[in-house]
Every structure is written in C-alpha cells, then in structure tokens.
C-alpha cells in the first residue's frame, strides 16, 4: 500500500516519528528504505524533532542539486550567525548530540551544520552516563562522524575522552579520523584519549592542525612512527601519546617545539636513542619516556632543561653512567630511571637537588657508596633495590630526618665492605623497610 503513495507523502507521514525509532522502518520494504534514506527526509525528521532553537534551515526535495543548494544555504546562514556571536561551550551532551554520533551520515551532515553546532568553540564530551546509555546495545565503539568537518573553524577545543580508565571505550574502533579533523584548522586542544582508535597518524594531519597547543591521544591503539610533521605544531605545549603502540625512533624534529611543557611518550615501542635535540626544549617541565625500547646513554643535553620537574625513563635499555648533568637539575621533583642498565655511582652532586621528593634508581647496575649528601634531601621515597654493589654510608643510615622507603637487596651484607657495626644497623633498618616517620 505504501508503494502506491508518492515518496513525498510517505516522508511527511513518517517525519513525526522520533529519529531514534523511525529508521527501523527502513527494513520494512525497499521502497520505504528509499524514502527514508535521502537527505530531504533527514531534514523533515529533524525539523519536527529538534527544539525550536535548533530547527534546521529549510530544504526542498530531493535532487542532488537541491541538496547541494540546501547545504550551501545552511552554511551561509550559519557563517553569518557565527560572525555575530561568540563561540559557546558544549559540555553536557544532549540526546541529539548522542544521535549525531549514531545516526546515518545524512542526519549527521544536517545536524553538524546547525547554528548551535557551528558556533561552538568547545566540544567537551566525556564518556559518562550520557554516552554509555546511548550505546548500551552496541558491541563496538562509535567512529567519529565524518560530518565533524562541517563544524566551523570557530572550534578551538575538541575533547572526547573518558574520566576513568575502567570505563568502556566509547569512541574509536577505526583508524584515525583524519577526514573529520583536517577542516578544524583552528583547533587548540585535541583530546581523544582513553578510546579505541587504531592505525597510523598521517603526517599531513599535523601540517593542518598547526595551531594546536594541547594534543592528547594517550590510551588508544595507534601504531607506526610518530610523524616528523609534529614539528609543524610550533605552539604545542602538551604532547601526550602514552599507552599506544608507536614504534621507531623519537623524531629529532621534536626539538623545534620550543614552547613544549609536557612530553609524554611512555608505554609504547619506541626504539633508538634519546635524541640530543630534547635539550632544545628548554621550557619542558615533564619528560616521560618510560616503558619503551630506548637504548644508549642519557644525552648530556638534558642538563639544559632547567625547568624540568619530572623525568621518567624507567623500563628501557639505557646504559652508561647517569650524567652529572641530570643531578644538576635543581627544579626536579621526581626522577625515575629504574629497570635500565645504568652503571657507575650516585654522584655526590645529588645533594643540590633540594626539590627532589621521589628518587627511583632501582634495578640497575650502580655501584659505590650511597653518598651522604642524600641526607640533605627531603625525600618521600628512595628506591635502590636491585643495585647489589651499592654500599651504605653511616650518615645515610643514622639520619632520622629521612622520610623514605629504602629498598635494598637483602644480601648487601655479604657484598658490602661497610663495617660490621654499620651493617648491623643497616640490616635491622632494612628489615623494617620504613625508616623514620
């Protein structure tokens, strides 16, 4: 019976059904599928369903020419609107924001072109109950809609992430959404962390997003090399690629990011040496390269990072002595070089690191005496376990001002040349693990 009605009549009948339910009728028959699949029906359906302040621009049925004209008219109208109003923030995803991600592309294109979306300066959608409810019947994460490229260059922040690592990954399941992002050339913050995106990051994306100040792609499944084009983002202050599967060497071009404050590449498969160009990042406050396959020595150029507060190089294949330049980083509060192959002693110049609160040198091949200068520091924790050739100085043992946990091998007694008296004190102290308050 429906097949006897003109398509326009069918569309006007079904437009009153909510978008969440209307599309299931496409499975009824081929003719109904055809009527409910074109862009004009998407317009009719959204015009009825959206709130008054979100009603889409008028459209006419159904030829390709009129569809293109409608899109152009919508874009022109929203451009005019955006020029007279400041960008807004969308941090509470609505029911229709959820549908934007779940509906067919005909709907997505229309929805993304609406003034309330076009004027956004910030999209900040976390994977809390809104999206968990929206995809409760989906087995796979939601790919980012290609219609994102309809959003205007007003958009400055795009944040699609999770509050907790224990929550289900909502977005991703596909390769990096380059097409959806390349048009957003004025983005300053891009956070797609804790999702399920895969594949390699194409070099030309960073050549487009040159105004980025914060880039967080951590806790996804990206692979391949870190593109050398990262150097195009000269204003970048935060680069976080933790917990992916990036491989290859750290690009030397990274040294061109002169205003970078945070560089975090932990828990990947990066290999080769730490490039000496790291020393060009003189504003760096956090350098985390742990849990990779890096080898060779720590470059002495690290000593130029005078504002560095946190240095983490744990679980690599780094070797050689810890450079004296590292001990000269007076602003450093956290230093972790555990689970490497470092040799030599702990420099006495460690005593100048008065801001240091946590020091982890465990599971290396360090030798010599633990310097008494450590007693000048106000450490909360000191980990030295696994360095069986280290010896304990009396000043370190007896100083009651230490608030630290000193993890030493139990067989140090046999391997140390410290006097018996000191060893007796050390043995009793080590057995308790915690010394002082």
N, C-alpha and C positions, 0 to 999 in steps of 0.2 A: 504493500500500500504506500509506504513512504517513497518508493521509487517512482510513483506517479506524480509526486509533488515536485515543483521546481526546487532546485538546490537552495535558493534564497529563502523560500518559505520554510524549508527544513531547518535552516540555520537560525531563523528568527524564532522557531519553536524551541530549539534546544539551547538557545543563548541564555535562558533563565536558569539553567542548571549550573550549579557551582563548578568551577574548573576542576576541583578535586574529584568530582563524580562524573562529569559529562563525558570525559574521554573514554570511559569504559564502554560507552555505546558504540564506539568505532568498530568494536569487534562484532557488532550485530550483523552487518552486511557490508558488501563492498561499496555500495552507493552511499551509505551513511558514513562510512570511513572517509570517502572522498569529500563529502560535505563538511565534515568536522575537522578536516586536516589543513584547510587553507588559512592564509593569514587574515582574511576578512572575518572568518568565524572567530578567530582568536580575538580580534578587535571587538566584535559584538559581545562575546562572552565576558571579556574583561570590562567592557563599558558598563555592563549590568552588575558585575560582581565587585568591582573596586569601589572604595569610598569615593564620595563626590570630588574631593580634592586630588584624587589620583586617576580620574577618568581619562582614558587615552584620547588623543586627538582624533577627530572624525576621519573615517575612511570610507571608501566606496568599493563595491565588489569588483571582481576577483581576478582581473587580468594582471599579468606581470607588470604592465605599465602603470596601472593604478596603484599596485602595491608599492612600486618604487616611488611614485609620486607621494603616497601617504608617508612613507619613511622620510622622504626629503622634507615634507611639510612639518612632520613631527620634530625632526632635528632642528629646523629653522626656528620653530616656536620655542623649543627648549633652550636653544642657544640665546635667543633674545631674553628669555626668562633668567637664565644664569648670569647674564651680564648685568642684571639689575639687583641681584640678591647675593648675599654672601653664602658660601658653601655651608652645608649643615652636616651633622653627625648622625649616623645610623648605628646605634649600639644596642638597640633592642629589636632583634629580628622579628618582624611581624609574620602573620600567617602567609601573607603574599610574598614575603621575602623567601620563605621556605619553598613556596610553589615556584618561585623564579628559578630555583635550582632543580626542581623536579619535573616541571612541565616541558613539553616539546619546544623546539627552538623558535617556532612561530610565536609562541607566547613570550618566550624569553626576550626576543628582539623587541617586541612591543613594550614589555614591562621595563626593560633597561633604558628605553628611550623616554620614559615619562619624566616630567619636570622634577618630581620628588627624588628620583634616582639621578637625574642628570646634574642636579645642583649639589650632590653630596661631595663633601671634602673628605669624609672619613666613613669607611665601612668597617665596623668592628664587630664581627660576628664570631662568638665563641661557641664551641660545640657543647653547650649546656643543654638543658632540657628541651629548648625550642627545637633544635635540630635532631636530637635523639628521638623525640616524639615523631618528627616529620619522616624519619627514615626507618622507623621501627620494623617495617616489613621488608626492607631492602637487605640483600645479602652482601652487597658491595658498596664501597664509598661512593660519594657523589663527585663526578668530574666537574671541574669549574666550567660554567657555561661559556661557550664562545661569544655569547651576547655581551660579555663584560666589555668587549671592545667598543660597544655602543656608549658606554659611560664616557662622560666628557673628560677633558684634560683638567677639569676642576679637581678631580680626585687626587688627594695628597696621601691618604693612608688607606691601605687595604690589609686588614687583619682578619684572617680566617684560621683560627687556631683553637687549641684546647686548654682549659685551665689545669687539667691533670693528665699525667701520662697513663693513668689507669682507665681513662675513658676511651670509648670506641673511636677509631679514626673516622671522621665524618667525610672529609674531602679527600680527593685523590683517586687512586685506583687506575690512573692513566699516566702517560708521560707528561712532562712539564707543559703547562698550558700557555705556550708561547704566544699563540694567536690571540688568546684572550687578553694578554697583558701588554703586548707591544704598543697598543694605542695610548696607554696610560702614561704618557711621556713625562708628566709632572709628578709622578709618584715620589714621595719622600720616604715613606715607610711601607715595606712589603714584608708581611709576616705570614707564612704558610706553614709554620712549624707544627709538629705533632700530628701529621696527617699521613697519607699513604701514597704520595706522589712518587713516580718512578722515572727512570730514563735519565738521559743526559741533559744538562743545561746548555742550550745552544749559545754560541758566542755572541750572536747578534742581539740577543736579549739585553745584555749589559750595555751594548752600544746604543740601545734605545732608551734604557732607563738610567740616563746619565745624572739625574737629579736625586737619585736615592741617597738617603742618609742612614737608613737602617735596613738591613737585609737579614732576615732570619728564616732559613729553610731547614732548621735542625729537626731531627727525629722524623725523617722521611725515608725513602729508599732510593734516593738519587745515586747515580753511579757515573763513571767516566771521570775525566780530569776536571779540575777547577779551571774554568776558562781564563786564558790570559787577558781577555777583554774586561776582566774585573777592574783593570786599571782605568777604564773609561769613567768609572763612578768616583770622580775625584772628591766629591763631597761626602763620601761614605764615612760614617763614624762607628757603625756597628756592623760586623760581618760574622754571622754565626751559621756555620754549616755542620755543626756537631751531629754525630749519630746518623750518618748516612753510609754510603759505600764508595765515596770518592777515592780515586786512585791516581797514580802518577805523582809527579813532583809538585811541591808548592810553587806556583808561578813566581818568578823573580819580579815580575811586573807589579806584584802586590806592594812593593816598596814605594810606589808612586802615590799610594793612598795617604797623603801627608797629614790628614786630619783624623785618621782612624784612631779610635779609643779602645775598641774591643775587637780582637781577632781570635775566634774560637773555631778550631778545626778538629776537635777531639773525636775519637771513636770512629775513624774512617780507615782507609787502607792506603794512606799517603806514604810515599817512599822517597828515597834520595836523602839529601842533606837539608838542613835548615838553611835557607838562603841568607847570605850576609846582608842582602837588601832589607831584611827585617829591621836592621839598625836604622833605616831611614824613617821608621815610624815613631818619631820622637815624642808624639803625644799619646802613645799607647799606654793604657792602664791595665789591660788584661790580655795576656798572651797564653792561650791554651792549645797545645798541640799534642796532648797525651793520647795514648792508646792508638798509635799508628805504627808504621814500619820505618820510621826515620832512623838514619844512621849517621855515623861520623861525630864530629865534635860540636859542642855549642859554639856558634860563632862569637868571637870577641866583640863584634859589633853590638851584641845585645846590651853591652855596658852603656850604650848611648841612650837607652830607654829610661831616662831618669825619672819619669813619672809612673813607671810600672809598679803596680800594686800586687798583681797576681801572676805568677809564672808557673805553668803546669806542663811538664814534659814527660810524665810518667808512662811506663809501659811502651817504650820504644827500643831501639837498638843503639842508642847513643853511647859513645865511648870517649876515652881520654879523660884528663882531669877536668873538674868543674872549673871553668875560667875564673881567675881572680876578679874579673870584671863583674861577674854575677854577684859576688859578695860585696861589691861596691854599690849595689842598687839600694840606696838608703830608703826609698819610699816603699820597698817591697814589704808586704804583709803576709803573703802566702807563697811558699816555694815548695814544689813537689817534683822531684826528679827520680822518684823511686822506680824500681824494676827496669833498670838500664844496665850499662856495663862500665860505669864511671870508675876510674882508678885514682890513686893519689890520696892526699889527705884533705881534711877540712881546714881551709885557710883560717889563720888567726884573725884576719880582717873581717870575719863574720861578726865580730863584736861591734862593728859600726852600724849593723842593720837593726837599729833601735826600734823600728816599727814592726819588725818581724814577729808574727804571732804563731804561725804554723810552719814547721820545717820537717819535710819528709825526704830523707836520703836513703831509705831502706832498700834492701836487696840490690846493692851494687857491689863493687869490689874495692871499696875505700879501705885505707889502712892508716897507720899512725895513731897519734893520740887525739882524743876528743879535746879540742882546745878549751882552756879555762875561760876564754872570752865568751863562751856560750852563757856563762853565769851572769853576764852583763845584760842579757836579753830578758824580756818579759814574755817568754814563750808560753802558749797554752798547751802546745803539743810538740813533741820532738820524736820522730820515728827513725831509728837507726838499725832496726832488725835486718839480719842478712848480711851485714858487713863484719865478717868474723875476725878480721885483722885489726879492728879498731880497739884502742885501749882507753881506759877512763882516767882522767886527771882527778886528783883529790878534790880540787876546788869544785869540780862539777858534781861530785858525789855529795859533798857536805853542804852545799849551798841550800839553805831552807827556803829561799825566795822563789825557787823554781816551782812553777805550776805546770808540770809537763808529764807526759807518759813516755818513758824511755824504753823502747822495745829492743832489747839486745839478745843475741844468741846466748843460750844458757851455757854453752861450752867456752865462753870467753875466758873463764877462769883458767883453763888449761892453756889457752893460746895467747894470753896476755902476759906481758913482762912486768905488770904493775906489782907492787909489793904485796905481800900476803895480807897485811893489815887492811890495806885498802880494798883488796879483793873480798875479804870477809864482809866488809861494809857493803861493797857493791853487790855481793851475792844476796845478802838479806834484802837489800833495796830492790834489786831486780825481781826477786820473787814476789814482791808486793805489787810490782808494775807501776804503781802510782806513788810519787814522792811529793811530800809537801801537802798543801791543802787542795 
